[in-house]
Amino acid sequence: MSVSREFRGIDPPAGVKLPTTAEIIAVCTKRGRRTLRGLAYPSDDRPVCWIKYGNGVTWNEVHALALARQELLRLRSPVAVPAVYHAFEADYVTYIVMEYIHGRTGTQILESTSVPAEREAVYRHMAAGVQELLRIPIPPKAPPSAFDNGVFSHIMFLDLEAPRRYQNTDQLEQHLNVFLEKARSKLRLKGLSNEPMVFCFSDIHPGNFIISDDGRVTIIDFSETSILPCSFAKYAIISSWHNPEYNIAPWIDIPGDEGVENTYALFEASRKLAPEYPALNLDPSLFYMPGVRVDREQFPLPDPVSEYSQ
């Protein structure tokens, strides 16, 4: 099995021997590729690393993990991100070898307690994690994209991906407005390019946060992350309120430009395409055709990862 691309991250701690590429493929093949999470290596009781692989693991997550860890360390953030030691793609499967994080996920804590204060603490830790990612500086003229320069991911889409790449924020605004016009909506996006571009963490779920006994928060899943205008981040934060127990939105200070608000138009686009699931899941197959009317510029897009990690 040949490796089509590879990423070398930071060195593991002294004394830690990582598996070779062949060993990784062998153990993951034996375990099976249809996994949602991955596996502890070499065993659950004595892990030296975590191997994430399988359906839904993308190359974008490799770069998002590396960038988030680098920037949060630079900002001296109390929130952590696992170190990426090694990543590669083989036979269309992405494998990420990363730091093993001890502790329980927010989901595990919520399943183990009914104490209101303990449950609220989980949601506050989640809010703190999202808040720290929003502190990561993104160049204002960055195009809406994944961190590997591919199409961006966001939970407003049924399959979590935009239907095309965008050269700039104006193209994205035009595409959404063409769709809203065809859907006979009165709402339109306005001034999207005036919004701050942010590190948008779209999948705000308790299972994506590990919380140690001393309250240390580590964000572990970066599959649905992209560079997007702040309205998309606000959409994701509001949509995370699946359970009426706690709404984390009041605990997060979302960057924004006073007088610019496009979140309602994003929710409107979702509702027009999926009225049975209000506020969620815009189907790219229905959204794609209006985008054909929006110009596509032919010159190459910049590489956001190399540009933003300087």
ABEGO torsion letter per residue (X at the ends): XBBABBBBBBBBBBGBBBBBAAAAAAAAAAAEABBAAEBBOABAABBABBBBBEBGBBAAAAAAAAAAAAAAAAAGBABBBBBBABBBBBGGBBBBBBBBBBEBBAAAAAAABABAAAAAAAAAAAAAAAAAAAABBBBAABBBBBAAGBBBBBAABAAGBBABBBABAAAAAAAAAAAAAAAGBABBBBGAAABBBBBBBABBBAAABBBBAAGBBBBABAABBBBBBAAAAAAAAAAABABAABBAAAABBBBBBBGBBAAAAAAAAAAAABAABBGBGBBAAAAAAAAAABBBBABBBBBAAAAAAX
